């Protein structure tokens, strides 16, 4: 995983909101776009950035594309962050 792409994708509040929306269910681009006052092209850009970072993936069903969150990437991020927790070591 490229952490740079991941953190860049997470730095945008619209993309973070999309991830929250996808937390519980699959959604089409149209369903996602309904929640924002933006053009479809702008939503597509945000979805492309999230896909590039591996944070979401798409599945096709008939004529529809559905987006869902990629939990494994979040698990990897949390594992990486966990190395900074725990015992505190004092410098001498």
MIMIPA-380418 format. One line per field, with one value per residue: residue number from 1; x, y, z of N, C-alpha, C, O in turn; residue in one letter. Coordinates in nm, 3 decimals. Layout:
nr	[NUM / ...];
n_X	[X / ...];
n_Y	[Y / ...];
n_Z	[Z / ...];
ca_X	[X / ...];
ca_Y	[Y / ...];
ca_Z	[Z / ...];
c_X	[X / ...];
c_Y	[Y / ...];
c_Z	[Z / ...];
o_X	[X / ...];
o_Y	[Y / ...];
o_Z	[Z / ...];
rest	[A / ...];
This chain:
nr	[1 / 2 / 3 / 4 / 5 / 6 / 7 / 8 / 9 / 10 / 11 / 12 / 13 / 14 / 15 / 16 / 17 / 18 / 19 / 20 / 21 / 22 / 23 / 24 / 25 / 26 / 27 / 28 / 29 / 30 / 31 / 32 / 33 / 34 / 35 / 36 / 37 / 38 / 39 / 40 / 41 / 42 / 43 / 44 / 45 / 46 / 47 / 48 / 49 / 50 / 51 / 52 / 53 / 54 / 55 / 56 / 57 / 58 / 59 / 60 / 61 / 62 / 63 / 64 / 65 / 66 / 67 / 68 / 69 / 70 / 71 / 72 / 73 / 74 / 75 / 76 / 77 / 78 / 79 / 80 / 81 / 82 / 83 / 84 / 85 / 86 / 87 / 88 / 89 / 90 / 91 / 92];
n_X	[0.086 / 0.049 / 0.121 / 0.129 / -0.058 / -0.286 / -0.306 / -0.321 / -0.565 / -0.733 / -0.710 / -0.894 / -1.204 / -1.450 / -1.403 / -1.359 / -1.616 / -1.756 / -1.645 / -1.745 / -2.015 / -2.011 / -1.950 / -2.142 / -2.276 / -2.308 / -2.296 / -2.420 / -2.265 / -2.444 / -2.617 / -2.437 / -2.367 / -2.608 / -2.600 / -2.444 / -2.374 / -2.260 / -2.104 / -2.152 / -1.914 / -1.724 / -1.774 / -1.708 / -1.436 / -1.350 / -1.420 / -1.249 / -1.001 / -1.019 / -1.036 / -0.787 / -0.622 / -0.686 / -0.884 / -1.150 / -1.352 / -1.494 / -1.791 / -1.968 / -2.303 / -2.536 / -2.630 / -2.512 / -2.270 / -2.135 / -2.003 / -1.786 / -1.646 / -1.304 / -1.211 / -0.978 / -0.761 / -0.794 / -0.757 / -0.487 / -0.373 / -0.445 / -0.302 / -0.043 / -0.044 / -0.071 / 0.179 / 0.283 / 0.164 / 0.108 / 0.363 / 0.541 / 0.850 / 1.103 / 1.335 / 1.680];
n_Y	[-0.119 / 0.223 / 0.465 / 0.741 / 0.799 / 0.713 / 0.881 / 1.127 / 1.101 / 1.079 / 1.332 / 1.508 / 1.658 / 1.595 / 1.344 / 1.201 / 1.214 / 1.067 / 0.815 / 0.766 / 0.748 / 0.515 / 0.330 / 0.162 / 0.042 / -0.057 / 0.175 / 0.347 / 0.567 / 0.768 / 0.768 / 0.850 / 1.102 / 1.239 / 1.326 / 1.547 / 1.885 / 1.904 / 1.862 / 1.573 / 1.500 / 1.597 / 1.439 / 1.192 / 1.231 / 1.243 / 0.983 / 0.838 / 0.912 / 0.796 / 0.527 / 0.497 / 0.516 / 0.284 / 0.272 / 0.233 / 0.007 / -0.106 / -0.269 / -0.436 / -0.452 / -0.557 / -0.277 / -0.103 / 0.051 / -0.015 / 0.118 / 0.034 / 0.025 / -0.050 / -0.243 / -0.373 / -0.206 / -0.001 / -0.150 / -0.213 / 0.042 / 0.108 / -0.086 / -0.004 / 0.251 / 0.164 / 0.096 / 0.318 / 0.353 / 0.248 / 0.163 / 0.431 / 0.570 / 0.720 / 0.975 / 0.994];
n_Z	[0.000 / -0.077 / 0.131 / 0.091 / -0.114 / 0.018 / 0.249 / 0.122 / -0.012 / 0.210 / 0.314 / 0.215 / 0.291 / 0.162 / 0.051 / 0.285 / 0.391 / 0.200 / 0.247 / 0.504 / 0.441 / 0.293 / 0.479 / 0.591 / 0.378 / 0.029 / -0.241 / -0.527 / -0.771 / -0.833 / -0.610 / -0.417 / -0.517 / -0.485 / -0.226 / -0.214 / -0.316 / -0.585 / -0.907 / -1.120 / -1.237 / -1.056 / -0.831 / -0.943 / -0.977 / -0.707 / -0.627 / -0.793 / -0.685 / -0.432 / -0.507 / -0.632 / -0.412 / -0.292 / -0.104 / -0.155 / -0.351 / -0.661 / -0.771 / -1.024 / -1.128 / -1.342 / -1.518 / -1.343 / -1.128 / -0.823 / -0.524 / -0.258 / 0.070 / 0.136 / 0.367 / 0.447 / 0.390 / 0.576 / 0.807 / 0.778 / 0.797 / 1.059 / 1.197 / 1.135 / 1.262 / 1.525 / 1.618 / 1.735 / 1.975 / 2.317 / 2.551 / 2.705 / 2.650 / 2.829 / 2.750 / 2.827];
ca_X	[0.000 / 0.121 / 0.064 / 0.115 / -0.189 / -0.390 / -0.320 / -0.367 / -0.708 / -0.801 / -0.696 / -1.007 / -1.326 / -1.554 / -1.369 / -1.385 / -1.761 / -1.794 / -1.607 / -1.842 / -2.139 / -1.992 / -1.916 / -2.244 / -2.345 / -2.265 / -2.374 / -2.384 / -2.215 / -2.561 / -2.661 / -2.338 / -2.377 / -2.730 / -2.572 / -2.356 / -2.409 / -2.144 / -2.130 / -2.119 / -1.771 / -1.648 / -1.791 / -1.628 / -1.295 / -1.327 / -1.425 / -1.126 / -0.892 / -1.036 / -1.000 / -0.641 / -0.561 / -0.726 / -0.978 / -1.278 / -1.348 / -1.623 / -1.845 / -2.068 / -2.424 / -2.613 / -2.579 / -2.475 / -2.143 / -2.150 / -1.878 / -1.786 / -1.522 / -1.206 / -1.178 / -0.842 / -0.668 / -0.807 / -0.693 / -0.342 / -0.340 / -0.456 / -0.188 / 0.074 / -0.055 / -0.061 / 0.318 / 0.318 / 0.095 / 0.166 / 0.455 / 0.613 / 0.990 / 1.160 / 1.472 / 1.769];
ca_Y	[0.000 / 0.350 / 0.552 / 0.878 / 0.807 / 0.694 / 1.001 / 1.234 / 1.079 / 1.107 / 1.473 / 1.587 / 1.633 / 1.531 / 1.202 / 1.141 / 1.199 / 0.954 / 0.693 / 0.747 / 0.702 / 0.378 / 0.244 / 0.063 / -0.018 / -0.024 / 0.283 / 0.385 / 0.705 / 0.856 / 0.779 / 0.931 / 1.239 / 1.301 / 1.379 / 1.663 / 1.989 / 1.904 / 1.797 / 1.430 / 1.490 / 1.619 / 1.317 / 1.089 / 1.259 / 1.200 / 0.836 / 0.791 / 0.929 / 0.693 / 0.399 / 0.499 / 0.493 / 0.152 / 0.285 / 0.178 / -0.069 / -0.106 / -0.393 / -0.408 / -0.534 / -0.512 / -0.150 / -0.017 / 0.033 / 0.014 / 0.141 / -0.006 / 0.053 / -0.158 / -0.247 / -0.423 / -0.093 / 0.064 / -0.237 / -0.197 / 0.174 / 0.100 / -0.165 / 0.082 / 0.350 / 0.102 / 0.089 / 0.440 / 0.354 / 0.160 / 0.215 / 0.556 / 0.560 / 0.851 / 0.995 / 1.030];
ca_Z	[0.000 / -0.081 / 0.233 / 0.040 / -0.181 / 0.119 / 0.330 / 0.032 / -0.031 / 0.337 / 0.352 / 0.164 / 0.370 / 0.081 / 0.042 / 0.417 / 0.404 / 0.114 / 0.319 / 0.613 / 0.379 / 0.246 / 0.593 / 0.620 / 0.263 / -0.107 / -0.300 / -0.664 / -0.781 / -0.828 / -0.471 / -0.346 / -0.567 / -0.430 / -0.092 / -0.227 / -0.413 / -0.675 / -1.036 / -1.127 / -1.269 / -0.932 / -0.751 / -1.010 / -0.944 / -0.569 / -0.625 / -0.856 / -0.590 / -0.329 / -0.568 / -0.652 / -0.281 / -0.244 / 0.007 / -0.199 / -0.474 / -0.728 / -0.824 / -1.127 / -1.129 / -1.458 / -1.571 / -1.232 / -1.058 / -0.681 / -0.452 / -0.117 / 0.142 / 0.142 / 0.509 / 0.471 / 0.390 / 0.706 / 0.906 / 0.762 / 0.851 / 1.205 / 1.242 / 1.126 / 1.369 / 1.658 / 1.661 / 1.807 / 2.103 / 2.418 / 2.652 / 2.678 / 2.692 / 2.859 / 2.707 / 2.939];
c_X	[0.089 / 0.055 / 0.043 / -0.020 / -0.303 / -0.413 / -0.364 / -0.518 / -0.787 / -0.796 / -0.814 / -1.135 / -1.439 / -1.527 / -1.389 / -1.534 / -1.811 / -1.761 / -1.703 / -1.973 / -2.129 / -1.965 / -2.017 / -2.305 / -2.276 / -2.354 / -2.327 / -2.331 / -2.331 / -2.612 / -2.566 / -2.354 / -2.500 / -2.704 / -2.488 / -2.411 / -2.288 / -2.184 / -2.095 / -1.971 / -1.684 / -1.657 / -1.707 / -1.480 / -1.263 / -1.328 / -1.298 / -1.007 / -0.899 / -1.000 / -0.849 / -0.568 / -0.598 / -0.827 / -1.118 / -1.255 / -1.488 / -1.661 / -1.954 / -2.184 / -2.515 / -2.552 / -2.529 / -2.336 / -2.168 / -2.013 / -1.894 / -1.648 / -1.433 / -1.151 / -1.033 / -0.740 / -0.675 / -0.743 / -0.541 / -0.295 / -0.341 / -0.340 / -0.062 / 0.073 / -0.032 / 0.083 / 0.361 / 0.249 / 0.170 / 0.257 / 0.522 / 0.755 / 1.044 / 1.301 / 1.555 / 1.879];
c_Y	[0.124 / 0.445 / 0.694 / 0.895 / 0.798 / 0.823 / 1.121 / 1.222 / 1.115 / 1.254 / 1.559 / 1.555 / 1.567 / 1.381 / 1.132 / 1.119 / 1.083 / 0.823 / 0.663 / 0.694 / 0.556 / 0.280 / 0.132 / -0.007 / 0.020 / 0.088 / 0.306 / 0.528 / 0.804 / 0.876 / 0.865 / 1.077 / 1.313 / 1.369 / 1.507 / 1.761 / 2.008 / 1.838 / 1.649 / 1.410 / 1.507 / 1.496 / 1.204 / 1.107 / 1.210 / 1.047 / 0.777 / 0.802 / 0.825 / 0.555 / 0.389 / 0.467 / 0.356 / 0.156 / 0.236 / 0.089 / -0.071 / -0.246 / -0.355 / -0.507 / -0.478 / -0.383 / -0.056 / -0.051 / 0.074 / 0.025 / 0.093 / 0.014 / -0.072 / -0.161 / -0.289 / -0.309 / -0.019 / -0.019 / -0.223 / -0.064 / 0.170 / 0.020 / -0.081 / 0.187 / 0.289 / 0.092 / 0.211 / 0.449 / 0.271 / 0.232 / 0.344 / 0.539 / 0.701 / 0.858 / 1.037 / 1.117];
c_Z	[0.000 / 0.019 / 0.181 / -0.029 / -0.081 / 0.198 / 0.246 / 0.012 / 0.095 / 0.377 / 0.307 / 0.240 / 0.291 / 0.073 / 0.176 / 0.437 / 0.319 / 0.185 / 0.433 / 0.556 / 0.336 / 0.360 / 0.613 / 0.501 / 0.132 / -0.158 / -0.443 / -0.662 / -0.774 / -0.687 / -0.389 / -0.387 / -0.512 / -0.295 / -0.095 / -0.331 / -0.505 / -0.806 / -1.027 / -1.157 / -1.144 / -0.843 / -0.811 / -0.980 / -0.802 / -0.558 / -0.687 / -0.762 / -0.478 / -0.381 / -0.586 / -0.521 / -0.223 / -0.132 / -0.027 / -0.321 / -0.533 / -0.771 / -0.922 / -1.114 / -1.236 / -1.512 / -1.463 / -1.179 / -0.914 / -0.617 / -0.310 / -0.059 / 0.143 / 0.285 / 0.532 / 0.470 / 0.523 / 0.817 / 0.900 / 0.819 / 1.003 / 1.264 / 1.240 / 1.239 / 1.507 / 1.707 / 1.742 / 1.943 / 2.205 / 2.514 / 2.607 / 2.731 / 2.713 / 2.807 / 2.826 / 2.891];
o_X	[0.192 / -0.054 / -0.051 / -0.089 / -0.404 / -0.527 / -0.438 / -0.590 / -0.894 / -0.871 / -0.831 / -1.172 / -1.516 / -1.618 / -1.432 / -1.575 / -1.899 / -1.841 / -1.739 / -2.036 / -2.227 / -1.958 / -1.981 / -2.379 / -2.198 / -2.472 / -2.211 / -2.349 / -2.318 / -2.647 / -2.608 / -2.354 / -2.496 / -2.778 / -2.463 / -2.485 / -2.223 / -2.285 / -2.019 / -1.910 / -1.583 / -1.557 / -1.643 / -1.408 / -1.162 / -1.245 / -1.246 / -0.921 / -0.797 / -0.941 / -0.789 / -0.465 / -0.547 / -0.854 / -1.195 / -1.150 / -1.586 / -1.576 / -2.023 / -2.165 / -2.566 / -2.435 / -2.506 / -2.292 / -2.215 / -1.919 / -1.999 / -1.548 / -1.482 / -1.056 / -0.971 / -0.641 / -0.572 / -0.683 / -0.474 / -0.189 / -0.250 / -0.287 / 0.018 / 0.175 / 0.021 / 0.105 / 0.464 / 0.275 / 0.283 / 0.232 / 0.554 / 0.775 / 1.032 / 1.377 / 1.507 / 1.964];
o_Y	[0.128 / 0.498 / 0.761 / 0.995 / 0.867 / 0.869 / 1.207 / 1.321 / 1.174 / 1.296 / 1.670 / 1.438 / 1.489 / 1.300 / 1.016 / 1.018 / 1.008 / 0.730 / 0.548 / 0.606 / 0.482 / 0.159 / 0.020 / -0.105 / 0.114 / 0.095 / 0.285 / 0.601 / 0.911 / 0.987 / 0.943 / 1.166 / 1.434 / 1.459 / 1.568 / 1.722 / 2.113 / 1.768 / 1.606 / 1.315 / 1.440 / 1.455 / 1.128 / 1.010 / 1.144 / 0.989 / 0.677 / 0.714 / 0.773 / 0.475 / 0.285 / 0.399 / 0.316 / 0.053 / 0.202 / 0.097 / -0.041 / -0.330 / -0.254 / -0.626 / -0.366 / -0.381 / 0.062 / -0.166 / 0.184 / -0.047 / 0.107 / 0.019 / -0.184 / -0.091 / -0.243 / -0.316 / 0.021 / 0.035 / -0.221 / -0.056 / 0.221 / 0.054 / -0.086 / 0.210 / 0.355 / 0.079 / 0.208 / 0.543 / 0.228 / 0.346 / 0.364 / 0.498 / 0.789 / 0.762 / 1.107 / 1.159];
o_Z	[0.068 / -0.006 / 0.223 / -0.007 / -0.094 / 0.212 / 0.295 / 0.018 / 0.087 / 0.465 / 0.356 / 0.253 / 0.348 / 0.087 / 0.180 / 0.494 / 0.362 / 0.182 / 0.455 / 0.615 / 0.343 / 0.337 / 0.649 / 0.517 / 0.126 / -0.124 / -0.476 / -0.564 / -0.714 / -0.649 / -0.304 / -0.301 / -0.493 / -0.256 / 0.009 / -0.421 / -0.503 / -0.814 / -0.941 / -1.108 / -1.129 / -0.785 / -0.739 / -0.961 / -0.780 / -0.488 / -0.638 / -0.758 / -0.434 / -0.310 / -0.558 / -0.522 / -0.119 / -0.069 / 0.063 / -0.385 / -0.465 / -0.803 / -0.906 / -1.091 / -1.224 / -1.548 / -1.490 / -1.184 / -0.887 / -0.652 / -0.248 / -0.130 / 0.152 / 0.317 / 0.628 / 0.543 / 0.577 / 0.909 / 1.003 / 0.881 / 1.068 / 1.369 / 1.334 / 1.303 / 1.596 / 1.827 / 1.809 / 2.018 / 2.181 / 2.553 / 2.490 / 2.845 / 2.627 / 2.816 / 2.915 / 2.970];
rest	[X / X / X / X / X / X / X / X / X / X / X / X / X / X / X / X / X / X / X / X / X / X / X / X / X / X / X / X / X / X / X / X / X / X / X / X / X / X / X / X / X / X / X / X / X / X / X / X / X / X / X / X / X / X / X / X / X / X / X / X / X / X / X / X / X / X / X / X / X / X / X / X / X / X / X / X / X / X / X / X / X / X / X / X / X / X / X / X / X / X / X / X];
